[in-house]
Amino acid sequence: MMQIWLRQTLSYFRKLSPSMSRQFILSRSTYDDSFLSKREYWLQNYNEKQTKKRMEWLLDDTDEFVQVILSFLSTHLQQTRKDYLHIIDFGCGTSSILLQLQKEIYFPSNLWCLDYVTKCLQDQRHNFIQTCHNSSKCKVYFLTADVTALPFRDRLFDVMIDKGTLDSVLKDKKNGIELAMHMLKEAIRTLAPGGILLQVTDEDPDCRLTLLDKIIILHDNLSVSFKSFGNSYGTECFMFTITKKII
């Protein structure tokens, strides 16, 4: 009930003004948000809702984010000359990112919606069927899996999208850092040379960079950059780009 009250109250403040919603976010920092790291919470969350309605974490407007991906892919395709590109949104929930990409990508691509809650993937499939373009050159896959143990071969994905997933993993007060490192190691393992891992987060950049540096230092072909990227409920968000260089 507390979670429901927080969401409803935040929605109310957001309608009043961004500054008031930000104040509310700061005041709620004293609450225990470790429930966001629990699979049981997300199972209940998606099963209780009509998840055919899209819910975007961290980004009020996804158009700019989609354009970032499309711009990168255009250049990446010229550099790698691949027959197929592979793109994954891991911890996708009911995000519309891949649905938007499917409408706009003009080159052959495999799109992967991955989450550990099957219900949201079922509704993702429904949404893709309802809006699928017959002219699309994309194949779309829906997979129930754990982001800390990705069932893919090494160096597969050209773009990996993490919009709030690592944030949720880090909410585990006991094992959050360890699980986050497993998730990052799996992402780097399955990221193709020349590919990028995009993370959208509202975490303080200093904290996120401290974590990412633990991975970067283990590889001589990784680089990281970040920039301010929109807001969520009045809170500034950031986009981190981890690039695996072609050696």
C-alpha positions in Angstrom: 0.0 0.0 0.0 2.9 2.4 0.7 4.2 2.0 -2.8 0.8 2.8 -4.3 0.4 5.8 -2.1 3.9 7.1 -3.1 3.1 6.8 -6.8 -0.3 8.5 -6.5 1.1 11.3 -4.3 4.0 11.9 -6.7 1.7 12.0 -9.6 -0.4 14.6 -7.9 2.7 16.8 -7.1 3.9 16.4 -10.6 0.7 17.9 -12.0 1.2 20.9 -9.7 4.8 21.7 -10.6 8.2 20.0 -11.3 9.8 21.8 -8.3 7.2 20.4 -5.9 7.6 16.9 -7.3 11.3 17.1 -6.8 10.8 18.2 -3.2 8.6 15.2 -2.7 11.2 12.8 -4.2 13.8 14.2 -1.8 11.5 13.7 1.1 10.7 10.1 0.2 14.4 9.2 0.2 14.0 8.1 3.8 11.7 5.3 2.7 13.0 1.8 2.1 13.0 1.3 -1.7 14.7 -2.2 -1.7 11.4 -3.7 -2.9 12.4 -2.5 -6.4 15.1 -5.1 -6.4 12.7 -8.0 -5.7 11.3 -10.2 -8.4 8.1 -10.7 -6.4 7.3 -7.0 -6.5 7.6 -6.9 -10.3 5.6 -10.1 -10.7 2.8 -8.5 -8.6 3.2 -5.1 -10.3 2.8 -6.4 -13.8 0.1 -9.0 -13.0 -2.1 -6.4 -11.3 -1.9 -3.9 -14.1 -3.1 -3.9 -17.6 0.4 -3.7 -18.9 -0.7 -3.2 -22.5 -0.6 0.4 -21.4 3.0 1.6 -21.8 5.0 2.6 -18.7 8.3 4.4 -19.4 10.8 4.6 -16.6 13.0 7.7 -16.3 12.2 9.2 -19.7 9.0 11.3 -20.2 9.8 11.6 -24.0 11.6 8.6 -25.7 11.9 10.2 -29.1 15.3 11.7 -28.5 16.6 8.5 -27.0 15.4 6.5 -30.1 17.1 9.1 -32.4 20.4 8.6 -30.5 20.2 4.9 -31.2 19.3 5.3 -34.9 22.1 7.8 -35.4 24.6 5.4 -33.8 23.4 2.4 -35.8 23.7 4.2 -39.1 27.4 4.9 -38.5 28.0 1.5 -36.9 26.5 -0.3 -39.9 28.9 1.4 -42.3 31.9 0.6 -40.1 31.1 -3.1 -39.5 29.3 -3.9 -42.7 27.2 -6.5 -40.8 24.3 -8.4 -42.5 22.3 -8.1 -39.3 22.3 -5.9 -36.3 21.3 -7.1 -32.8 19.7 -4.8 -30.3 18.4 -5.7 -26.8 16.4 -3.9 -24.1 17.2 -5.9 -21.0 14.8 -5.4 -18.2 12.4 -4.0 -20.8 9.2 -4.0 -18.8 6.6 -2.4 -21.0 8.9 0.2 -22.5 8.1 1.3 -26.1 11.7 1.9 -27.1 12.1 -1.2 -29.3 8.6 -0.8 -30.7 9.6 2.7 -31.9 12.9 1.4 -33.3 11.0 -1.4 -35.2 9.0 1.3 -37.0 12.0 3.3 -38.0 14.9 1.0 -38.6 15.5 0.5 -42.3 18.2 -2.2 -42.1 17.9 -5.9 -41.1 17.9 -6.2 -37.3 17.1 -8.6 -34.5 15.3 -6.9 -31.6 15.3 -8.6 -28.2 12.8 -7.8 -25.4 14.2 -9.4 -22.3 12.7 -9.4 -18.8 12.4 -11.8 -15.9 8.6 -11.3 -15.7 6.8 -13.2 -18.5 3.6 -11.2 -18.1 5.0 -8.0 -19.4 6.7 -9.8 -22.3 3.3 -11.3 -23.3 1.9 -7.8 -23.4 4.9 -6.6 -25.3 4.2 -9.3 -27.9 0.6 -8.1 -28.1 1.6 -4.5 -28.7 4.1 -5.5 -31.4 1.5 -7.6 -33.2 -1.0 -4.7 -33.0 1.4 -2.2 -34.5 3.8 -4.3 -36.6 4.7 -2.8 -40.0 4.7 -5.4 -42.8 7.6 -3.6 -44.4 9.7 -3.8 -41.2 13.1 -5.4 -41.6 13.2 -6.3 -38.0 12.7 -9.7 -36.3 11.5 -9.4 -32.7 12.1 -11.9 -29.9 10.7 -12.1 -26.4 12.7 -13.8 -23.8 12.3 -14.4 -20.1 15.7 -14.4 -18.5 17.9 -13.0 -15.7 20.1 -10.0 -16.6 22.9 -11.4 -14.4 23.1 -14.5 -16.5 22.3 -13.6 -20.1 21.7 -16.7 -22.3 23.6 -15.3 -25.3 26.9 -15.9 -27.0 29.8 -13.5 -26.6 30.1 -10.3 -28.6 26.6 -10.5 -30.1 24.8 -7.2 -29.4 25.4 -3.9 -31.2 23.2 -1.9 -28.9 22.2 -2.8 -25.3 19.6 -0.7 -23.6 19.4 -0.5 -19.8 16.8 2.0 -18.7 16.6 1.7 -14.9 17.4 -2.0 -14.7 20.7 -1.6 -13.0 19.1 1.0 -10.7 16.7 -1.6 -9.5 19.4 -4.2 -9.0 21.3 -1.8 -6.9 18.3 -1.4 -4.5 19.2 -4.8 -3.0 20.8 -3.6 0.2 22.5 -6.9 0.8 23.7 -8.1 -2.6 23.1 -5.1 -4.8 26.7 -4.3 -5.7 27.6 -7.9 -6.4 24.5 -8.4 -8.6 25.2 -5.2 -10.4 28.8 -6.4 -11.2 27.4 -9.7 -12.5 25.0 -7.8 -14.7 27.7 -5.4 -16.1 30.1 -8.3 -16.7 27.4 -10.1 -18.7 26.6 -7.0 -20.7 30.2 -6.4 -21.6 30.6 -10.1 -22.5 27.7 -10.0 -24.9 28.5 -6.6 -26.3 29.9 -6.7 -29.8 33.1 -4.8 -30.7 32.1 -1.3 -31.8 28.8 -1.7 -29.9 27.4 0.5 -27.1 25.7 -0.1 -23.8 23.3 2.7 -23.1 22.2 3.3 -19.5 19.6 5.8 -18.5 19.6 6.5 -14.7 18.7 9.1 -12.2 21.6 8.1 -10.0 24.3 10.6 -9.2 27.0 10.5 -11.9 29.8 10.2 -9.3 28.2 7.1 -7.9 27.6 5.5 -11.3 31.0 6.2 -12.6 32.6 4.7 -9.4 30.7 1.5 -10.2 31.4 1.5 -13.9 35.2 2.1 -13.3 35.3 -1.3 -11.6 34.4 -2.8 -15.0 36.3 -0.4 -17.2 39.6 -1.1 -15.4 39.3 -4.8 -16.3 39.2 -4.1 -20.0 41.5 -2.2 -22.3 38.9 -1.7 -25.0 36.1 0.0 -23.0 35.3 3.7 -22.6 32.5 5.5 -20.9 30.9 8.9 -21.2 27.7 10.5 -19.9 25.5 13.5 -20.3 22.3 15.0 -18.8 19.4 13.5 -20.5 15.9 14.7 -19.7 14.1 14.2 -16.4 11.7 12.0 -14.6 9.1 13.4 -12.2 11.2 16.5 -11.9 14.5 14.7 -11.2 17.4 15.0 -13.6 18.4 11.9 -15.5 21.6 10.9 -17.2 22.6 8.8 -20.2 25.8 6.8 -19.9 27.4 5.4 -23.0 29.8 2.5 -22.6 31.6 1.7 -25.8 33.5 -1.4 -26.7 36.2 -0.3 -29.1 37.2 -2.3 -32.2 40.7 -3.6 -31.7 
